[in-house]
Amino acid sequence: MTGIYFELAGASPGEGAERAAEFRRAFRDGGPQGYWQKNLEETLKQLQAAEAQYLPALDVADAYARVGNNEKTLEWLEKSYAQRDGNLTLVKSYPEFKDIRKDPRFRDLLRRIGLPD
């Protein structure tokens, strides 16, 4: 991740460079799992920020799936369903959700969306 990503999201060049360096450190210290844990932390910060008007629940579910928290993943998938997120119709194609595909709650969600199990 480069600083330009954060600059496009409204960060100053210095702040963008620092935030990008934090992600690189997280990857260096913890590998992919460290990177995704940092991503989850940033996602949760966005949720708590007063200026965050809307963050799709599916994005939060994706972040939790990447760090292996299946319970939170399913919780946020349900929130995505409640938000009527149209992207939820693609949930079967997300490789991040491979660990919950056999969970009865995930299968029930697929059924309610109208997707074959």
C-alpha positions in Angstrom: 0.0 0.0 0.0 1.3 3.4 -0.9 0.7 6.8 0.6 -1.2 7.9 -2.5 -4.0 5.5 -1.5 -4.5 7.5 1.7 -4.1 10.8 0.0 -6.9 10.0 -2.4 -9.0 9.2 0.8 -8.2 12.7 2.1 -5.0 12.4 4.0 -2.2 14.8 3.7 0.9 13.6 1.9 2.8 13.2 5.2 -0.1 11.4 6.9 -0.6 9.2 3.8 3.1 8.2 3.8 3.0 7.4 7.6 -0.2 5.3 7.3 1.3 3.4 4.4 4.4 2.7 6.4 2.3 1.4 9.2 0.8 -1.2 6.9 4.2 -2.2 5.6 5.4 -2.6 9.2 2.4 -4.7 10.0 3.2 -7.0 7.0 6.9 -7.1 7.8 6.2 -8.1 11.4 3.2 -10.3 11.0 3.1 -11.4 7.3 -0.2 -11.4 5.6 -2.0 -12.0 8.9 -0.4 -8.9 10.4 -1.4 -6.9 7.3 -5.0 -8.0 7.5 -5.1 -7.4 11.3 -4.0 -3.8 10.6 -6.6 -3.5 7.9 -9.3 -4.7 10.4 -8.1 -2.2 13.0 -8.4 0.6 10.4 -11.8 -0.6 9.3 -13.0 -0.5 13.0 -11.6 3.0 13.4 -13.6 4.1 10.4 -16.7 2.7 12.0 -16.1 4.6 15.2 -15.2 7.9 13.5 -17.8 10.5 13.7 -17.2 11.5 10.1 -17.8 8.0 8.8 -21.3 8.3 7.5 -21.5 4.8 5.9 -19.3 1.8 5.8 -20.7 -1.3 4.2 -21.1 -4.2 6.7 -19.8 -6.5 4.0 -16.4 -4.7 4.1 -16.3 -5.3 7.9 -17.2 -9.0 7.4 -14.5 -9.3 4.8 -11.9 -7.8 7.2 -12.9 -10.2 10.0 -12.8 -13.2 7.6 -9.3 -12.3 6.6 -8.1 -12.5 10.2 -10.0 -15.7 10.9 -12.7 -14.5 13.2 -15.6 -16.5 11.9 -18.2 -15.4 14.5 -17.7 -11.7 13.8 -17.6 -12.5 10.1 -21.1 -14.1 10.3 -22.3 -11.3 12.5 -21.3 -8.7 10.0 -22.7 -10.7 7.1 -26.0 -10.6 8.8 -25.7 -6.8 9.2 -24.9 -6.7 5.5 -28.1 -8.6 4.8 -30.1 -6.2 7.0 -28.6 -3.3 5.0 -29.8 -5.0 1.8 -26.3 -4.7 0.3 -26.5 -5.7 -3.3 -22.9 -6.9 -3.3 -24.0 -9.7 -0.9 -25.3 -11.5 -3.9 -21.6 -12.1 -4.8 -20.8 -13.6 -1.4 -20.2 -17.1 -2.7 -17.4 -15.9 -4.9 -15.4 -14.2 -2.1 -12.5 -16.5 -1.3 -12.2 -14.8 2.1 -15.3 -16.7 3.3 -14.0 -20.1 2.5 -13.7 -21.0 6.2 -17.4 -20.4 6.9 -18.9 -22.0 3.7 -20.0 -25.1 5.6 -21.4 -23.2 8.6 -25.2 -23.7 8.7 -25.6 -20.0 9.4 -23.8 -19.1 6.2 -25.8 -21.6 4.3 -29.0 -20.1 5.7 -27.9 -16.7 4.6 -27.3 -18.0 1.1 -30.8 -19.4 1.1 -32.3 -16.1 2.2 -30.4 -14.2 -0.4 -31.8 -16.7 -3.0 -28.4 -18.3 -3.9 -28.0 -22.1 -4.3 -26.2 -23.8 -1.4 
